[in-house]
Amino acid sequence: MLILSSWVARGHVGLSAGAPVLQLLGHEVTQLPTVILSNHPGFSHVAGQPVAVDQLDAMIAALEGNGWLAEIDALLTGYLPSPDHVALAVGLAERLRGRARIVVDPVLGDAPKGLYLPEAVAEALRDGLVPLADVLTPNLFELGWLSGMPEGPVETAGRRLAEGCEVLVTSVPAKDGRIGVRRFGGDGGLWAAPRREGVPHGVGDVFAALVAGGLGPGAALGHLDALIGASLGHPHLRIAEAAATWTTAPPQPEET
């Protein structure tokens, strides 16, 4: 598997969330960082910068030259800081499409803040990368933005976006104050878990990685819910420390 996303020296977001989770589940992960940061920008101090696209191009060429790109069976794209990074992701997805599963986590924004990337990046992702996806994992805000229905019903927006792929919408409200994942395309379905406060950053990155690793929504959410429960009260997800707990967690049952 190959992940193209952000990387942090401390904590677990982007690559630094998806890669260790998948490695603990037995996957080999090739990592291409679009941004290198000290930590998530939500902390009081942060340093780092995007990785130049020409450097990433050279890394991809080296991976291909060594014969490793041919071994990739899934591509997960996450945080892409510029239109040029989106173009790189598009080229990589086109190269791998047909022999690798393309999973796009459209990291664009969230409610109530809205977009936290320039609109040009969001438009490039919507118009160039989304059409190549086998699976999309947007949150509710991203679903509305990508579908052109920011105020529209989740059902209608989800069906519109799922015309060419499977869509797994995260942060969907469920019964009894729970929160979950709604699937559009395929057999549909809803899986939910308790809503919790004080959850560390990176849970969306973990969910997308688990899906890219071949898990269904119920199994992915089961692992994620156990990891969240073990991480409450801590500044970062306890991926390694709580591995014995979350890696053995059962799937969340589908809501009826």
C-alpha positions as CSV (number, residue, x, y, z in Angstrom):
1,M,0.0,0.0,0.0
2,L,1.1,3.6,-0.7
3,I,-0.1,6.6,1.3
4,L,0.3,10.2,0.0
5,S,-0.4,12.6,2.8
6,S,1.0,14.8,5.6
7,W,3.6,13.6,8.1
8,V,4.2,14.8,11.6
9,A,7.2,14.2,13.9
10,R,5.1,14.0,17.0
11,G,1.6,12.7,17.2
12,H,-0.7,10.8,14.9
13,V,-2.3,12.5,11.9
14,G,-2.0,11.9,8.2
15,L,0.7,9.5,7.4
16,S,1.8,9.4,11.0
17,A,-1.7,7.9,11.8
18,G,-2.4,5.7,8.8
19,A,1.0,4.0,8.5
20,P,1.4,2.7,12.1
21,V,-2.2,1.5,12.2
22,L,-1.8,-0.5,9.0
23,Q,1.7,-1.8,10.0
24,L,0.3,-3.1,13.3
25,L,-2.4,-5.0,11.2
26,G,0.3,-6.5,9.1
27,H,0.5,-4.3,6.0
28,E,3.6,-3.0,4.3
29,V,3.2,0.8,3.8
30,T,5.1,3.0,1.4
31,Q,5.0,6.6,2.6
32,L,5.1,9.8,0.5
33,P,4.8,12.9,2.7
34,T,3.2,16.0,1.1
35,V,4.0,18.1,4.2
36,I,6.5,17.6,7.0
37,L,5.6,19.2,10.3
38,S,6.7,19.0,13.9
39,N,3.1,18.3,15.0
40,H,-0.5,19.0,14.2
41,P,-1.1,22.8,13.7
42,G,-3.7,22.8,16.5
43,F,-0.9,23.0,19.1
44,S,0.6,26.3,20.2
45,H,3.9,25.8,18.3
46,V,4.4,24.2,14.9
47,A,7.2,24.2,12.3
48,G,7.6,22.6,8.9
49,Q,6.7,23.0,5.3
50,P,5.3,21.2,2.2
51,V,7.5,18.8,0.4
52,A,8.3,20.1,-3.1
53,V,6.4,18.3,-5.9
54,D,9.5,17.7,-8.0
55,Q,11.1,15.9,-5.0
56,L,8.0,13.7,-4.7
57,D,8.2,13.1,-8.4
58,A,11.8,12.0,-8.0
59,M,10.8,9.7,-5.1
60,I,8.1,8.1,-7.2
61,A,10.5,7.6,-10.1
62,A,12.9,5.9,-7.7
63,L,10.2,3.6,-6.3
64,E,9.2,2.7,-9.8
65,G,12.9,2.1,-10.9
66,N,13.4,-0.3,-8.0
67,G,10.2,-2.2,-9.0
68,W,8.3,-1.3,-5.9
69,L,5.5,0.7,-7.5
70,A,4.4,-2.4,-9.3
71,E,3.8,-4.1,-5.9
72,I,1.3,-1.4,-4.7
73,D,-2.2,-2.8,-4.4
74,A,-3.9,0.3,-2.8
75,L,-3.3,4.0,-2.9
76,L,-4.6,6.3,-0.2
77,T,-4.4,10.1,-0.7
78,G,-4.9,12.5,2.2
79,Y,-3.8,16.0,2.8
80,L,-2.7,17.8,-0.4
81,P,-1.5,21.4,0.2
82,S,-1.5,22.8,-3.3
83,P,-3.0,22.3,-6.8
84,D,0.4,20.9,-7.9
85,H,0.2,18.3,-5.2
86,V,-3.3,17.4,-6.3
87,A,-2.0,17.1,-9.9
88,L,0.8,14.8,-8.6
89,A,-1.9,12.6,-6.9
90,V,-4.0,12.5,-10.0
91,G,-1.0,11.3,-12.1
92,L,-0.2,8.7,-9.5
93,A,-3.8,7.5,-9.3
94,E,-4.0,7.3,-13.1
95,R,-0.8,5.2,-13.2
96,L,-2.0,2.8,-10.5
97,R,-5.7,2.7,-11.5
98,G,-6.9,-0.7,-12.6
99,R,-4.4,-2.7,-10.6
100,A,-4.6,-0.8,-7.2
101,R,-7.6,0.3,-5.2
102,I,-7.8,4.1,-5.1
103,V,-9.0,5.5,-1.8
104,V,-9.4,9.3,-1.6
105,D,-9.8,11.0,1.8
106,P,-10.8,14.4,0.6
107,V,-9.1,16.5,3.3
108,L,-10.8,19.9,2.7
109,G,-12.4,21.2,5.8
110,D,-15.0,20.6,8.5
111,A,-18.0,22.3,10.1
112,P,-18.2,24.9,11.4
113,K,-14.9,26.3,10.1
114,G,-15.5,25.4,6.5
115,L,-12.6,25.0,4.0
116,Y,-9.1,25.0,5.6
117,L,-7.4,24.8,2.2
118,P,-7.4,27.4,-0.6
119,E,-10.5,27.0,-2.8
120,A,-8.2,26.3,-5.8
121,V,-6.9,23.2,-4.1
122,A,-10.5,22.0,-3.2
123,E,-11.6,22.6,-6.8
124,A,-8.6,20.7,-8.2
125,L,-9.3,17.8,-5.9
126,R,-13.0,17.7,-6.8
127,D,-12.5,18.0,-10.5
128,G,-9.4,15.9,-11.0
129,L,-8.9,13.4,-8.1
130,V,-12.4,12.5,-7.0
131,P,-13.4,11.1,-10.4
132,L,-10.6,8.5,-10.1
133,A,-11.5,7.2,-6.7
134,D,-12.8,3.7,-6.0
135,V,-13.7,4.8,-2.5
136,L,-14.2,8.3,-1.0
137,T,-14.2,9.0,2.8
138,P,-15.6,12.6,3.2
139,N,-17.0,14.0,6.4
140,L,-20.4,15.7,6.3
141,F,-18.9,19.1,5.3
142,E,-16.8,17.6,2.6
143,L,-19.7,15.6,1.3
144,G,-21.7,18.8,0.9
145,W,-18.9,20.7,-0.7
146,L,-17.9,18.0,-3.2
147,S,-21.5,17.3,-4.2
148,G,-22.4,20.9,-4.6
149,M,-25.1,20.5,-2.0
150,P,-23.8,22.1,1.2
151,E,-27.3,22.4,2.6
152,G,-28.8,19.4,0.9
153,P,-30.0,16.2,2.5
154,V,-27.3,13.6,3.2
155,E,-29.1,11.0,1.2
156,T,-29.3,13.1,-2.0
157,A,-25.7,14.4,-1.7
158,G,-24.4,10.9,-1.0
159,R,-26.2,9.4,-3.9
160,R,-24.9,12.1,-6.2
161,L,-21.3,11.7,-5.1
162,A,-21.5,7.9,-5.3
163,E,-22.4,7.8,-9.0
164,G,-19.0,6.5,-9.9
165,C,-17.6,5.0,-6.6
166,E,-18.3,3.9,-3.1
167,V,-18.7,6.8,-0.6
168,L,-18.3,6.3,3.1
169,V,-19.5,9.5,4.9
170,T,-18.1,10.0,8.4
171,S,-19.5,12.1,11.2
172,V,-23.1,11.2,10.3
173,P,-25.5,11.6,13.3
174,A,-27.2,8.3,14.3
175,K,-29.8,7.3,16.8
176,D,-29.5,8.0,20.5
177,G,-26.9,10.7,20.1
178,R,-24.4,8.4,18.4
179,I,-22.2,9.2,15.4
180,G,-21.2,7.0,12.6
181,V,-20.4,6.1,9.0
182,R,-23.0,6.0,6.2
183,R,-22.3,4.1,3.0
184,F,-23.5,5.1,-0.4
185,G,-23.0,2.8,-3.3
186,G,-23.0,-1.0,-3.0
187,D,-25.4,-2.2,-0.4
188,G,-25.6,1.0,1.6
189,G,-25.7,0.8,5.3
190,L,-25.0,2.8,8.6
191,W,-22.6,1.9,11.4
192,A,-22.5,4.0,14.6
193,A,-20.5,4.3,17.8
194,P,-20.9,6.6,20.9
195,R,-20.1,10.3,20.4
196,R,-17.3,11.3,22.6
197,E,-15.7,14.7,23.6
198,G,-12.0,15.4,23.7
199,V,-11.1,13.0,20.9
200,P,-7.4,13.5,19.7
201,H,-6.7,14.5,16.2
202,G,-6.3,11.9,13.5
203,V,-9.4,9.7,13.7
204,G,-10.4,10.4,10.2
205,D,-7.0,9.5,8.9
206,V,-7.1,6.2,10.8
207,F,-10.5,5.4,9.4
208,A,-9.5,6.1,5.8
209,A,-6.3,4.0,6.3
210,L,-8.3,1.0,7.7
211,V,-10.7,1.2,4.7
212,A,-7.7,1.4,2.3
213,G,-6.3,-1.7,4.0
214,G,-9.4,-3.6,2.9
215,L,-11.7,-3.4,6.0
216,G,-15.4,-2.8,5.7
217,P,-17.0,0.1,7.5
218,G,-18.1,-2.0,10.5
219,A,-14.7,-3.5,11.1
220,A,-12.9,-0.2,10.6
221,L,-15.3,1.6,13.0
222,G,-14.9,-1.2,15.5
223,H,-11.1,-0.7,15.6
224,L,-11.4,3.1,15.6
225,D,-14.0,3.2,18.4
226,A,-11.7,1.1,20.6
227,L,-8.7,3.3,19.8
228,I,-10.7,6.4,20.6
229,G,-11.8,5.0,23.9
230,A,-8.2,4.2,24.8
231,S,-7.0,7.6,23.8
232,L,-9.4,9.9,25.6
233,G,-7.6,12.3,27.9
234,H,-4.4,12.1,26.0
235,P,-3.0,14.6,23.5
236,H,-2.5,12.1,20.8
237,L,-4.0,8.8,19.7
238,R,-2.5,5.9,21.6
239,I,-1.9,3.7,18.5
240,A,1.1,1.8,19.8
241,E,0.3,1.9,23.6
242,A,-3.3,0.5,23.1
243,A,-2.5,-1.8,20.2
244,A,-3.6,-4.9,22.1
245,T,-7.0,-3.4,22.7
246,W,-7.9,-1.8,19.4
247,T,-6.4,-4.3,17.0
248,T,-8.6,-7.1,18.5
249,A,-11.8,-5.1,18.7
250,P,-14.8,-6.7,17.1
251,P,-16.7,-4.9,14.2
252,Q,-19.5,-2.5,15.0
253,P,-22.8,-4.0,13.9
254,E,-24.8,-2.4,11.2
255,E,-27.7,-0.2,12.4
256,T,-31.2,-1.5,11.7
